[in-house]
Amino acid sequence: MNAKRMILINVILLVILVGGGFAGYYYFNQSINYLSTDNAQISGQQVSIAAPATGKLVKWEALTGKTFSKDETIGNIEMTSEQGKVNLDIKAPAAGTVVQSNAVKNTMVAAGSPLALSYDLDHLWVTANIEETDLNDVQVGQDVDIYVDAFPNVTLKGKVEEIGLATAGTFSLLPKNNTSGNYTKETQVIPVKISLDHYGERLVPGMNVTVRIHK
């Protein structure tokens, strides 16, 4: 009975050691060959559509989900001038799909007021925030595996396209207020732009992403 028990214990210990060895090798291999972060998201060029003049918005077609080509007429403003009422077309400043529409037809709008936001959903990329201590492992042209939370069974491919020249916090709208005069050192992150080779999924800006950069 004791012999059988000792054999069982030895077998269990062997399984634990072998499993631990494989796990250790896996994590060692990951750290040596890859740099991973889940501090990343889908990004794109945001285009603001603004009112070109003050007047009444008598026509508005830039509804959420609508896609327009560059310079396509998407609305019309009626203004009053010395010559009487004049209609001014609102044109799409760039090709894209409207993701947010703030305008209400037949209301007054002021010159420069934002009416809508659009993105070119066919030309998106990934912005990954890499810790400054890991930046030496990142170079333009490196291959990247991209995992989008919304599509857990899909792996997208891309490449490091651009490495930021300032930390993400540098452009914060609400910078930290240091009233004590003492600087608290914190690890900063640098935005890294990653191109997408291709994608058939319906990606939208802001989606959460995990990236694995090949060193």
Secondary structure, DSSP 8 states (H G I E B T S, - for coil): -HHHHHHHHHHHHHHHHHHHHHHHHHHHHHHHHEEEEEEEEEE---EEEE-SSSEEEEEE---TT-EE-TT-EEEEEEEEETTEEEEEEEE-SSSEEEEEE---TTSEE-TT-EEEEEE-TTS-EEEEEEEGGGGGG--TT-EEEEEETT-TT-EEEEEEEEE-SS-GGGG-SS-----SS-------EEEEEEEES---S---TT-EEEEEEE-
